[in-house]
Amino acid sequence: MLGWALTFLIIAIVAAVFGFGGIAGTAAGIAKIIFFVFVVLLVISLIMNALRGKAPRL
């Protein structure tokens, strides 16, 4: 049980450093950009498969 407590303490300290350092906002912005890039790539992939006559695999 003490091992779990120390593990969560270390995770909380690391999260606090990232959160208070402003890195979290930057990481969230980058994540949004990457998300929209992958959505666009998904749509392009579905359109290309539709034009080839293949059913999309999900």
Predicted model as a PDB file, atoms N, CA, C, CB and O in Angstrom, pLDDT in the B-factor column:
MODEL        1                                                                  
ATOM      1  N   MET A   1       0.822  -1.186   0.000  1.00 67.00           N  
ATOM      2  CA  MET A   1       0.000   0.000   0.000  1.00 67.00           C  
ATOM      3  C   MET A   1       0.874   1.262   0.000  1.00 67.00           C  
ATOM      4  CB  MET A   1      -0.939  -0.008   1.208  1.00 67.00           C  
ATOM      5  O   MET A   1       0.538   2.258  -0.639  1.00 67.00           O  
ATOM      6  N   LEU A   2       1.974   1.206   0.709  1.00 74.00           N  
ATOM      7  CA  LEU A   2       2.879   2.353   0.747  1.00 74.00           C  
ATOM      8  C   LEU A   2       3.499   2.586  -0.630  1.00 74.00           C  
ATOM      9  CB  LEU A   2       3.983   2.137   1.805  1.00 74.00           C  
ATOM     10  O   LEU A   2       3.739   3.727  -1.026  1.00 74.00           O  
ATOM     11  N   GLY A   3       3.754   1.510  -1.347  1.00 82.00           N  
ATOM     12  CA  GLY A   3       4.299   1.641  -2.703  1.00 82.00           C  
ATOM     13  C   GLY A   3       3.349   2.370  -3.633  1.00 82.00           C  
ATOM     14  O   GLY A   3       3.768   3.210  -4.429  1.00 82.00           O  
ATOM     15  N   TRP A   4       2.051   2.042  -3.530  1.00 80.00           N  
ATOM     16  CA  TRP A   4       1.046   2.728  -4.357  1.00 80.00           C  
ATOM     17  C   TRP A   4       0.973   4.204  -3.996  1.00 80.00           C  
ATOM     18  CB  TRP A   4      -0.339   2.073  -4.187  1.00 80.00           C  
ATOM     19  O   TRP A   4       0.862   5.060  -4.874  1.00 80.00           O  
ATOM     20  N   ALA A   5       1.035   4.499  -2.699  1.00 83.00           N  
ATOM     21  CA  ALA A   5       0.963   5.894  -2.255  1.00 83.00           C  
ATOM     22  C   ALA A   5       2.150   6.692  -2.793  1.00 83.00           C  
ATOM     23  CB  ALA A   5       0.924   5.970  -0.713  1.00 83.00           C  
ATOM     24  O   ALA A   5       1.986   7.828  -3.237  1.00 83.00           O  
ATOM     25  N   LEU A   6       3.339   6.102  -2.753  1.00 84.00           N  
ATOM     26  CA  LEU A   6       4.523   6.801  -3.275  1.00 84.00           C  
ATOM     27  C   LEU A   6       4.441   6.975  -4.794  1.00 84.00           C  
ATOM     28  CB  LEU A   6       5.805   6.033  -2.903  1.00 84.00           C  
ATOM     29  O   LEU A   6       4.854   8.002  -5.332  1.00 84.00           O  
ATOM     30  N   THR A   7       3.905   5.961  -5.476  1.00 87.00           N  
ATOM     31  CA  THR A   7       3.747   6.062  -6.927  1.00 87.00           C  
ATOM     32  C   THR A   7       2.810   7.205  -7.295  1.00 87.00           C  
ATOM     33  CB  THR A   7       3.220   4.742  -7.504  1.00 87.00           C  
ATOM     34  O   THR A   7       3.111   7.999  -8.185  1.00 87.00           O  
ATOM     35  N   PHE A   8       1.668   7.286  -6.605  1.00 85.00           N  
ATOM     36  CA  PHE A   8       0.718   8.365  -6.892  1.00 85.00           C  
ATOM     37  C   PHE A   8       1.269   9.724  -6.478  1.00 85.00           C  
ATOM     38  CB  PHE A   8      -0.606   8.107  -6.181  1.00 85.00           C  
ATOM     39  O   PHE A   8       0.930  10.733  -7.096  1.00 85.00           O  
ATOM     40  N   LEU A   9       2.107   9.773  -5.450  1.00 84.00           N  
ATOM     41  CA  LEU A   9       2.738  11.028  -5.063  1.00 84.00           C  
ATOM     42  C   LEU A   9       3.656  11.526  -6.170  1.00 84.00           C  
ATOM     43  CB  LEU A   9       3.521  10.857  -3.756  1.00 84.00           C  
ATOM     44  O   LEU A   9       3.644  12.710  -6.508  1.00 84.00           O  
ATOM     45  N   ILE A  10       4.447  10.625  -6.731  1.00 87.00           N  
ATOM     46  CA  ILE A  10       5.357  11.017  -7.810  1.00 87.00           C  
ATOM     47  C   ILE A  10       4.573  11.458  -9.042  1.00 87.00           C  
ATOM     48  CB  ILE A  10       6.301   9.855  -8.171  1.00 87.00           C  
ATOM     49  O   ILE A  10       4.932  12.445  -9.683  1.00 87.00           O  
ATOM     50  N   ILE A  11       3.504  10.733  -9.377  1.00 85.00           N  
ATOM     51  CA  ILE A  11       2.670  11.117 -10.519  1.00 85.00           C  
ATOM     52  C   ILE A  11       2.032  12.486 -10.285  1.00 85.00           C  
ATOM     53  CB  ILE A  11       1.578  10.056 -10.770  1.00 85.00           C  
ATOM     54  O   ILE A  11       1.953  13.295 -11.210  1.00 85.00           O  
ATOM     55  N   ALA A  12       1.582  12.751  -9.073  1.00 84.00           N  
ATOM     56  CA  ALA A  12       0.973  14.047  -8.758  1.00 84.00           C  
ATOM     57  C   ALA A  12       1.992  15.176  -8.852  1.00 84.00           C  
ATOM     58  CB  ALA A  12       0.353  14.018  -7.358  1.00 84.00           C  
ATOM     59  O   ALA A  12       1.667  16.266  -9.321  1.00 84.00           O  
ATOM     60  N   ILE A  13       3.215  14.925  -8.411  1.00 83.00           N  
ATOM     61  CA  ILE A  13       4.255  15.962  -8.498  1.00 83.00           C  
ATOM     62  C   ILE A  13       4.583  16.272  -9.951  1.00 83.00           C  
ATOM     63  CB  ILE A  13       5.530  15.520  -7.750  1.00 83.00           C  
ATOM     64  O   ILE A  13       4.715  17.437 -10.326  1.00 83.00           O  
ATOM     65  N   VAL A  14       4.716  15.232 -10.770  1.00 83.00           N  
ATOM     66  CA  VAL A  14       5.000  15.444 -12.196  1.00 83.00           C  
ATOM     67  C   VAL A  14       3.850  16.203 -12.862  1.00 83.00           C  
ATOM     68  CB  VAL A  14       5.234  14.088 -12.913  1.00 83.00           C  
ATOM     69  O   VAL A  14       4.092  17.117 -13.650  1.00 83.00           O  
ATOM     70  N   ALA A  15       2.611  15.838 -12.556  1.00 79.00           N  
ATOM     71  CA  ALA A  15       1.448  16.534 -13.125  1.00 79.00           C  
ATOM     72  C   ALA A  15       1.413  17.983 -12.679  1.00 79.00           C  
ATOM     73  CB  ALA A  15       0.144  15.833 -12.721  1.00 79.00           C  
ATOM     74  O   ALA A  15       1.054  18.863 -13.462  1.00 79.00           O  
ATOM     75  N   ALA A  16       1.775  18.241 -11.447  1.00 78.00           N  
ATOM     76  CA  ALA A  16       1.787  19.615 -10.952  1.00 78.00           C  
ATOM     77  C   ALA A  16       2.848  20.447 -11.661  1.00 78.00           C  
ATOM     78  CB  ALA A  16       2.028  19.636  -9.443  1.00 78.00           C  
ATOM     79  O   ALA A  16       2.607  21.608 -11.991  1.00 78.00           O  
ATOM     80  N   VAL A  17       4.015  19.865 -11.897  1.00 76.00           N  
ATOM     81  CA  VAL A  17       5.076  20.594 -12.601  1.00 76.00           C  
ATOM     82  C   VAL A  17       4.617  20.955 -14.006  1.00 76.00           C  
ATOM     83  CB  VAL A  17       6.377  19.756 -12.659  1.00 76.00           C  
ATOM     84  O   VAL A  17       4.803  22.085 -14.457  1.00 76.00           O  
ATOM     85  N   PHE A  18       4.014  19.986 -14.698  1.00 74.00           N  
ATOM     86  CA  PHE A  18       3.532  20.273 -16.051  1.00 74.00           C  
ATOM     87  C   PHE A  18       2.368  21.263 -16.027  1.00 74.00           C  
ATOM     88  CB  PHE A  18       3.104  18.976 -16.749  1.00 74.00           C  
ATOM     89  O   PHE A  18       2.301  22.153 -16.875  1.00 74.00           O  
ATOM     90  N   GLY A  19       1.468  21.121 -15.085  1.00 73.00           N  
ATOM     91  CA  GLY A  19       0.295  21.998 -15.018  1.00 73.00           C  
ATOM     92  C   GLY A  19       0.640  23.423 -14.659  1.00 73.00           C  
ATOM     93  O   GLY A  19       0.096  24.359 -15.244  1.00 73.00           O  
ATOM     94  N   PHE A  20       1.536  23.603 -13.706  1.00 73.00           N  
ATOM     95  CA  PHE A  20       1.889  24.952 -13.272  1.00 73.00           C  
ATOM     96  C   PHE A  20       2.911  25.599 -14.190  1.00 73.00           C  
ATOM     97  CB  PHE A  20       2.423  24.920 -11.859  1.00 73.00           C  
ATOM     98  O   PHE A  20       3.094  26.816 -14.159  1.00 73.00           O  
ATOM     99  N   GLY A  21       3.571  24.799 -15.000  1.00 68.00           N  
ATOM    100  CA  GLY A  21       4.594  25.340 -15.888  1.00 68.00           C  
ATOM    101  C   GLY A  21       4.059  25.836 -17.210  1.00 68.00           C  
ATOM    102  O   GLY A  21       4.824  26.386 -18.003  1.00 68.00           O  
ATOM    103  N   GLY A  22       2.783  25.666 -17.480  1.00 74.00           N  
ATOM    104  CA  GLY A  22       2.205  26.123 -18.743  1.00 74.00           C  
ATOM    105  C   GLY A  22       2.358  25.124 -19.871  1.00 74.00           C  
ATOM    106  O   GLY A  22       1.927  25.394 -20.992  1.00 74.00           O  
ATOM    107  N   ILE A  23       2.953  23.991 -19.607  1.00 74.00           N  
ATOM    108  CA  ILE A  23       3.151  22.980 -20.645  1.00 74.00           C  
ATOM    109  C   ILE A  23       1.827  22.325 -21.005  1.00 74.00           C  
ATOM    110  CB  ILE A  23       4.165  21.918 -20.185  1.00 74.00           C  
ATOM    111  O   ILE A  23       1.633  21.898 -22.143  1.00 74.00           O  
ATOM    112  N   ALA A  24       0.906  22.241 -20.032  1.00 70.00           N  
ATOM    113  CA  ALA A  24      -0.370  21.569 -20.270  1.00 70.00           C  
ATOM    114  C   ALA A  24      -1.177  22.287 -21.352  1.00 70.00           C  
ATOM    115  CB  ALA A  24      -1.183  21.492 -18.970  1.00 70.00           C  
ATOM    116  O   ALA A  24      -1.786  21.635 -22.200  1.00 70.00           O  
ATOM    117  N   GLY A  25      -1.188  23.606 -21.334  1.00 75.00           N  
ATOM    118  CA  GLY A  25      -1.922  24.365 -22.347  1.00 75.00           C  
ATOM    119  C   GLY A  25      -1.348  24.164 -23.731  1.00 75.00           C  
ATOM    120  O   GLY A  25      -2.083  24.018 -24.707  1.00 75.00           O  
ATOM    121  N   THR A  26      -0.031  24.158 -23.808  1.00 77.00           N  
ATOM    122  CA  THR A  26       0.631  23.935 -25.091  1.00 77.00           C  
ATOM    123  C   THR A  26       0.350  22.531 -25.606  1.00 77.00           C  
ATOM    124  CB  THR A  26       2.143  24.158 -24.964  1.00 77.00           C  
ATOM    125  O   THR A  26       0.071  22.342 -26.790  1.00 77.00           O  
ATOM    126  N   ALA A  27       0.423  21.542 -24.710  1.00 76.00           N  
ATOM    127  CA  ALA A  27       0.155  20.167 -25.116  1.00 76.00           C  
ATOM    128  C   ALA A  27      -1.290  19.997 -25.579  1.00 76.00           C  
ATOM    129  CB  ALA A  27       0.453  19.208 -23.965  1.00 76.00           C  
ATOM    130  O   ALA A  27      -1.551  19.253 -26.525  1.00 76.00           O  
ATOM    131  N   ALA A  28      -2.219  20.670 -24.931  1.00 77.00           N  
ATOM    132  CA  ALA A  28      -3.620  20.590 -25.342  1.00 77.00           C  
ATOM    133  C   ALA A  28      -3.816  21.212 -26.724  1.00 77.00           C  
ATOM    134  CB  ALA A  28      -4.523  21.289 -24.312  1.00 77.00           C  
ATOM    135  O   ALA A  28      -4.582  20.689 -27.533  1.00 77.00           O  
ATOM    136  N   GLY A  29      -3.143  22.302 -26.996  1.00 81.00           N  
ATOM    137  CA  GLY A  29      -3.231  22.931 -28.321  1.00 81.00           C  
ATOM    138  C   GLY A  29      -2.685  22.031 -29.409  1.00 81.00           C  
ATOM    139  O   GLY A  29      -3.281  21.902 -30.479  1.00 81.00           O  
ATOM    140  N   ILE A  30      -1.548  21.409 -29.134  1.00 83.00           N  
ATOM    141  CA  ILE A  30      -0.953  20.482 -30.105  1.00 83.00           C  
ATOM    142  C   ILE A  30      -1.869  19.282 -30.314  1.00 83.00           C  
ATOM    143  CB  ILE A  30       0.446  20.014 -29.633  1.00 83.00           C  
ATOM    144  O   ILE A  30      -2.022  18.811 -31.441  1.00 83.00           O  
ATOM    145  N   ALA A  31      -2.479  18.782 -29.240  1.00 84.00           N  
ATOM    146  CA  ALA A  31      -3.383  17.638 -29.356  1.00 84.00           C  
ATOM    147  C   ALA A  31      -4.599  17.968 -30.221  1.00 84.00           C  
ATOM    148  CB  ALA A  31      -3.838  17.184 -27.968  1.00 84.00           C  
ATOM    149  O   ALA A  31      -5.062  17.124 -30.988  1.00 84.00           O  
ATOM    150  N   LYS A  32      -5.115  19.186 -30.101  1.00 88.00           N  
ATOM    151  CA  LYS A  32      -6.251  19.592 -30.936  1.00 88.00           C  
ATOM    152  C   LYS A  32      -5.868  19.611 -32.407  1.00 88.00           C  
ATOM    153  CB  LYS A  32      -6.765  20.973 -30.512  1.00 88.00           C  
ATOM    154  O   LYS A  32      -6.625  19.140 -33.255  1.00 88.00           O  
ATOM    155  N   ILE A  33      -4.699  20.152 -32.709  1.00 90.00           N  
ATOM    156  CA  ILE A  33      -4.236  20.214 -34.100  1.00 90.00           C  
ATOM    157  C   ILE A  33      -4.074  18.810 -34.667  1.00 90.00           C  
ATOM    158  CB  ILE A  33      -2.903  20.988 -34.198  1.00 90.00           C  
ATOM    159  O   ILE A  33      -4.520  18.530 -35.780  1.00 90.00           O  
ATOM    160  N   ILE A  34      -3.434  17.925 -33.902  1.00 88.00           N  
ATOM    161  CA  ILE A  34      -3.226  16.550 -34.370  1.00 88.00           C  
ATOM    162  C   ILE A  34      -4.557  15.838 -34.559  1.00 88.00           C  
ATOM    163  CB  ILE A  34      -2.346  15.769 -33.382  1.00 88.00           C  
ATOM    164  O   ILE A  34      -4.719  15.074 -35.511  1.00 88.00           O  
ATOM    165  N   PHE A  35      -5.519  16.080 -33.656  1.00 89.00           N  
ATOM    166  CA  PHE A  35      -6.839  15.474 -33.786  1.00 89.00           C  
ATOM    167  C   PHE A  35      -7.496  15.871 -35.102  1.00 89.00           C  
ATOM    168  CB  PHE A  35      -7.728  15.877 -32.610  1.00 89.00           C  
ATOM    169  O   PHE A  35      -8.017  15.013 -35.815  1.00 89.00           O  
ATOM    170  N   PHE A  36      -7.478  17.162 -35.433  1.00 91.00           N  
ATOM    171  CA  PHE A  36      -8.128  17.602 -36.660  1.00 91.00           C  
ATOM    172  C   PHE A  36      -7.389  17.113 -37.902  1.00 91.00           C  
ATOM    173  CB  PHE A  36      -8.228  19.116 -36.682  1.00 91.00           C  
ATOM    174  O   PHE A  36      -8.018  16.852 -38.927  1.00 91.00           O  
ATOM    175  N   VAL A  37      -6.076  16.987 -37.827  1.00 90.00           N  
ATOM    176  CA  VAL A  37      -5.317  16.432 -38.953  1.00 90.00           C  
ATOM    177  C   VAL A  37      -5.754  14.991 -39.212  1.00 90.00           C  
ATOM    178  CB  VAL A  37      -3.789  16.494 -38.675  1.00 90.00           C  
ATOM    179  O   VAL A  37      -5.960  14.604 -40.362  1.00 90.00           O  
ATOM    180  N   PHE A  38      -5.897  14.193 -38.147  1.00 91.00           N  
ATOM    181  CA  PHE A  38      -6.308  12.810 -38.327  1.00 91.00           C  
ATOM    182  C   PHE A  38      -7.756  12.696 -38.791  1.00 91.00           C  
ATOM    183  CB  PHE A  38      -6.120  12.044 -37.038  1.00 91.00           C  
ATOM    184  O   PHE A  38      -8.085  11.768 -39.530  1.00 91.00           O  
ATOM    185  N   VAL A  39      -8.622  13.606 -38.382  1.00 90.00           N  
ATOM    186  CA  VAL A  39     -10.002  13.598 -38.879  1.00 90.00           C  
ATOM    187  C   VAL A  39     -10.017  13.869 -40.375  1.00 90.00           C  
ATOM    188  CB  VAL A  39     -10.863  14.646 -38.135  1.00 90.00           C  
ATOM    189  O   VAL A  39     -10.743  13.212 -41.121  1.00 90.00           O  
ATOM    190  N   VAL A  40      -9.214  14.839 -40.818  1.00 90.00           N  
ATOM    191  CA  VAL A  40      -9.138  15.148 -42.246  1.00 90.00           C  
ATOM    192  C   VAL A  40      -8.582  13.947 -43.021  1.00 90.00           C  
ATOM    193  CB  VAL A  40      -8.255  16.401 -42.484  1.00 90.00           C  
ATOM    194  O   VAL A  40      -9.088  13.607 -44.091  1.00 90.00           O  
ATOM    195  N   LEU A  41      -7.547  13.311 -42.480  1.00 89.00           N  
ATOM    196  CA  LEU A  41      -6.992  12.132 -43.150  1.00 89.00           C  
ATOM    197  C   LEU A  41      -8.005  10.986 -43.209  1.00 89.00           C  
ATOM    198  CB  LEU A  41      -5.721  11.668 -42.433  1.00 89.00           C  
ATOM    199  O   LEU A  41      -8.040  10.250 -44.195  1.00 89.00           O  
ATOM    200  N   LEU A  42      -8.823  10.826 -42.174  1.00 88.00           N  
ATOM    201  CA  LEU A  42      -9.870   9.805 -42.179  1.00 88.00           C  
ATOM    202  C   LEU A  42     -10.885  10.081 -43.278  1.00 88.00           C  
ATOM    203  CB  LEU A  42     -10.569   9.743 -40.816  1.00 88.00           C  
ATOM    204  O   LEU A  42     -11.271   9.172 -44.011  1.00 88.00           O  
ATOM    205  N   VAL A  43     -11.317  11.326 -43.394  1.00 88.00           N  
ATOM    206  CA  VAL A  43     -12.302  11.681 -44.420  1.00 88.00           C  
ATOM    207  C   VAL A  43     -11.720  11.450 -45.817  1.00 88.00           C  
ATOM    208  CB  VAL A  43     -12.750  13.158 -44.260  1.00 88.00           C  
ATOM    209  O   VAL A  43     -12.400  10.918 -46.694  1.00 88.00           O  
ATOM    210  N   ILE A  44     -10.469  11.849 -46.021  1.00 90.00           N  
ATOM    211  CA  ILE A  44      -9.835  11.636 -47.325  1.00 90.00           C  
ATOM    212  C   ILE A  44      -9.733  10.146 -47.632  1.00 90.00           C  
ATOM    213  CB  ILE A  44      -8.434  12.285 -47.361  1.00 90.00           C  
ATOM    214  O   ILE A  44      -9.986   9.724 -48.760  1.00 90.00           O  
ATOM    215  N   SER A  45      -9.367   9.350 -46.635  1.00 86.00           N  
ATOM    216  CA  SER A  45      -9.266   7.907 -46.826  1.00 86.00           C  
ATOM    217  C   SER A  45     -10.616   7.295 -47.175  1.00 86.00           C  
ATOM    218  CB  SER A  45      -8.706   7.249 -45.574  1.00 86.00           C  
ATOM    219  O   SER A  45     -10.699   6.440 -48.057  1.00 86.00           O  
ATOM    220  N   LEU A  46     -11.673   7.724 -46.493  1.00 84.00           N  
ATOM    221  CA  LEU A  46     -13.007   7.192 -46.797  1.00 84.00           C  
ATOM    222  C   LEU A  46     -13.460   7.585 -48.201  1.00 84.00           C  
ATOM    223  CB  LEU A  46     -14.026   7.688 -45.766  1.00 84.00           C  
ATOM    224  O   LEU A  46     -14.070   6.781 -48.905  1.00 84.00           O  
ATOM    225  N   ILE A  47     -13.167   8.801 -48.602  1.00 88.00           N  
ATOM    226  CA  ILE A  47     -13.543   9.249 -49.950  1.00 88.00           C  
ATOM    227  C   ILE A  47     -12.774   8.460 -51.014  1.00 88.00           C  
ATOM    228  CB  ILE A  47     -13.274  10.768 -50.112  1.00 88.00           C  
ATOM    229  O   ILE A  47     -13.350   8.038 -52.017  1.00 88.00           O  
ATOM    230  N   MET A  48     -11.474   8.263 -50.789  1.00 86.00           N  
ATOM    231  CA  MET A  48     -10.674   7.522 -51.766  1.00 86.00           C  
ATOM    232  C   MET A  48     -11.149   6.073 -51.876  1.00 86.00           C  
ATOM    233  CB  MET A  48      -9.187   7.563 -51.381  1.00 86.00           C  
ATOM    234  O   MET A  48     -11.201   5.521 -52.975  1.00 86.00           O  
ATOM    235  N   ASN A  49     -11.495   5.451 -50.740  1.00 82.00           N  
ATOM    236  CA  ASN A  49     -12.007   4.084 -50.798  1.00 82.00           C  
ATOM    237  C   ASN A  49     -13.364   4.036 -51.485  1.00 82.00           C  
ATOM    238  CB  ASN A  49     -12.110   3.492 -49.394  1.00 82.00           C  
ATOM    239  O   ASN A  49     -13.655   3.063 -52.181  1.00 82.00           O  
ATOM    240  N   ALA A  50     -14.204   5.050 -51.313  1.00 83.00           N  
ATOM    241  CA  ALA A  50     -15.507   5.088 -51.978  1.00 83.00           C  
ATOM    242  C   ALA A  50     -15.346   5.240 -53.479  1.00 83.00           C  
ATOM    243  CB  ALA A  50     -16.359   6.230 -51.425  1.00 83.00           C  
ATOM    244  O   ALA A  50     -16.105   4.647 -54.247  1.00 83.00           O  
ATOM    245  N   LEU A  51     -14.366   6.027 -53.908  1.00 87.00           N  
ATOM    246  CA  LEU A  51     -14.142   6.210 -55.332  1.00 87.00           C  
ATOM    247  C   LEU A  51     -13.590   4.938 -55.986  1.00 87.00           C  
ATOM    248  CB  LEU A  51     -13.189   7.374 -55.562  1.00 87.00           C  
ATOM    249  O   LEU A  51     -13.833   4.694 -57.168  1.00 87.00           O  
ATOM    250  N   ARG A  52     -12.859   4.141 -55.233  1.00 85.00           N  
ATOM    251  CA  ARG A  52     -12.340   2.886 -55.759  1.00 85.00           C  
ATOM    252  C   ARG A  52     -13.382   1.784 -55.748  1.00 85.00           C  
ATOM    253  CB  ARG A  52     -11.137   2.452 -54.969  1.00 85.00           C  
ATOM    254  O   ARG A  52     -13.180   0.741 -56.371  1.00 85.00           O  
ATOM    255  N   GLY A  53     -14.495   1.992 -55.053  1.00 76.00           N  
ATOM    256  CA  GLY A  53     -15.560   1.001 -55.014  1.00 76.00           C  
ATOM    257  C   GLY A  53     -15.412  -0.010 -53.902  1.00 76.00           C  
ATOM    258  O   GLY A  53     -16.110  -1.024 -53.897  1.00 76.00           O  
ATOM    259  N   LYS A  54     -14.518   0.240 -52.956  1.00 61.00           N  
ATOM    260  CA  LYS A  54     -14.341  -0.693 -51.850  1.00 61.00           C  
ATOM    261  C   LYS A  54     -15.132  -0.186 -50.638  1.00 61.00           C  
ATOM    262  CB  LYS A  54     -12.827  -0.863 -51.498  1.00 61.00           C  
ATOM    263  O   LYS A  54     -15.244   1.018 -50.410  1.00 61.00           O  
ATOM    264  N   ALA A  55     -15.670  -1.124 -49.879  1.00 62.00           N  
ATOM    265  CA  ALA A  55     -16.376  -0.753 -48.654  1.00 62.00           C  
ATOM    266  C   ALA A  55     -15.348  -0.420 -47.582  1.00 62.00           C  
ATOM    267  CB  ALA A  55     -17.326  -1.898 -48.180  1.00 62.00           C  
ATOM    268  O   ALA A  55     -14.324  -1.094 -47.479  1.00 62.00           O  
ATOM    269  N   PRO A  56     -15.605   0.606 -46.785  1.00 60.00           N  
ATOM    270  CA  PRO A  56     -14.650   0.960 -45.734  1.00 60.00           C  
ATOM    271  C   PRO A  56     -14.598  -0.112 -44.649  1.00 60.00           C  
ATOM    272  CB  PRO A  56     -15.015   2.313 -45.116  1.00 60.00           C  
ATOM    273  O   PRO A  56     -15.626  -0.657 -44.250  1.00 60.00           O  
ATOM    274  N   ARG A  57     -13.398  -0.402 -44.183  1.00 68.00           N  
ATOM    275  CA  ARG A  57     -13.216  -1.361 -43.093  1.00 68.00           C  
ATOM    276  C   ARG A  57     -13.182  -0.602 -41.785  1.00 68.00           C  
ATOM    277  CB  ARG A  57     -11.917  -2.200 -43.281  1.00 68.00           C  
ATOM    278  O   ARG A  57     -12.411   0.343 -41.621  1.00 68.00           O  
ATOM    279  N   LEU A  58     -14.024  -1.021 -40.858  1.00 67.00           N  
ATOM    280  CA  LEU A  58     -14.060  -0.357 -39.554  1.00 67.00           C  
ATOM    281  C   LEU A  58     -13.595  -1.272 -38.465  1.00 67.00           C  
ATOM    282  CB  LEU A  58     -15.448   0.140 -39.241  1.00 67.00           C  
ATOM    283  O   LEU A  58     -13.560  -0.878 -37.300  1.00 67.00           O  
TER     284      LEU A  58                                                      
ENDMDL                                                                          
END                                                                             
